[in-house]
Amino acid sequence: MPGAYRRENGADNLKTNFVSDKPSSWYAELYQRDQLTGGHVIMLGSDDASRQTALEALQAWPGGLQLGGGVTTDNAMQYLDAGASHVIVTSFVFREGRLEEQRLADLVSALLPG
């Protein structure tokens, strides 16, 4: 996992294997054209550029892609409103291998009406 690797080896030891010359929206449109639903857009960073790239993919195919990486109670609805079919919240609701039930309850409350 990139996060675990970074913690153990430091950011200076990261190696980039591939960088696309195409925007995230191009890939989203490709998935849409081929009707490949359920693809994951995973943000590996929390910076504005990472968020913008993720939002561009979600907006290119509303309802066709899931979003994960840094999803919290504060931003989950933003990604759903932007077009994510689902949000992946594993890192938010699990800490040190244990389910944080209050975080899950807060997330459910933030996303469900009423």
BELSUL-V780202 format. One record per pair of residues at least 24 apart in sequence whose C-alpha atoms are under 10 Angstrom apart, sorted by sequence separation. I is the first residue (numbers start at 1). GAP is how many residues later the second one is. D is the distance in Angstrom with one decimal. If there is no record, write none. Layout:
i = {I;I}
gap = {GAP;GAP}
d = {D;D}
This chain:
i = {37;40;41;42;43;44;45;46;55;58;59;61;38;39;40;41;42;43;44;45;46;54;55;57;58;59;37;38;39;40;41;42;43;44;55;56;57;58;37;38;39;40;41;42;43;55;56;57;58;24;25;28;29;32;33;36;37;38;39;40;41;42;43;51;54;55;24;25;28;29;32;35;36;37;38;42;55;23;24;25;26;27;28;29;30;31;32;54;73;77;23;24;25;26;28;29;30;32;72;73;76;80;24;25;28;29;32;72;73;74;75;23;24;25;27;28;31;32;73;74;77;23;24;25;26;27;28;31;72;73;76;77;25;26;29;72;73;75;76;77;24;25;28;71;73;74;28;73;72;73;3;2;3;41;40;40;42;38;39;40;41;42;38;40;41;37;38;40}
gap = {24;24;24;24;24;24;24;24;24;24;24;24;25;25;25;25;25;25;25;25;25;25;25;25;25;25;26;26;26;26;26;26;26;26;26;26;26;26;27;27;27;27;27;27;27;27;27;27;27;28;28;28;28;28;28;28;28;28;28;28;28;28;28;28;28;28;29;29;29;29;29;29;29;29;29;29;29;30;30;30;30;30;30;30;30;30;30;30;30;30;31;31;31;31;31;31;31;31;31;31;31;31;32;32;32;32;32;32;32;32;32;33;33;33;33;33;33;33;33;33;33;34;34;34;34;34;34;34;34;34;34;34;35;35;35;35;35;35;35;35;36;36;36;36;36;36;37;37;38;38;41;42;42;43;44;45;45;46;46;46;46;46;47;47;47;48;48;48}
d = {9.6;9.3;6.8;8.3;7.8;8.9;7.8;6.8;7.3;6.1;5.6;9.6;8.8;7.3;5.8;6.0;5.9;6.3;6.2;8.0;9.8;8.8;10.0;9.4;5.0;8.2;8.4;6.1;5.0;4.8;4.8;4.7;4.7;8.2;10.0;8.7;8.8;5.7;5.1;5.2;6.1;5.8;6.3;5.3;7.1;6.4;9.6;9.2;8.7;9.7;8.0;8.7;8.1;8.7;9.6;7.8;6.4;6.0;8.6;7.1;8.4;8.9;9.2;9.6;9.5;8.1;6.1;8.6;5.4;9.8;6.4;8.3;8.9;8.8;9.6;10.0;8.8;7.6;7.1;8.8;9.3;7.4;7.3;9.8;9.9;8.4;9.4;9.7;7.9;9.6;10.0;8.9;5.6;7.7;8.7;6.2;9.5;9.9;8.8;8.8;8.1;9.2;6.5;4.3;6.0;6.4;7.0;9.7;9.8;10.0;9.9;8.3;5.1;7.7;9.0;5.9;8.1;9.1;6.8;8.5;7.8;8.2;8.8;7.8;8.0;9.7;9.3;8.8;9.6;4.9;8.5;6.4;5.4;10.0;9.7;7.3;8.4;9.7;7.6;9.8;8.6;8.0;8.2;9.9;8.9;8.2;7.8;6.4;9.9;8.2;8.2;8.0;9.8;8.9;9.3;9.9;10.0;9.6;9.7;9.3;9.6;8.9;7.8;9.3;9.6;9.2;8.6;8.8}
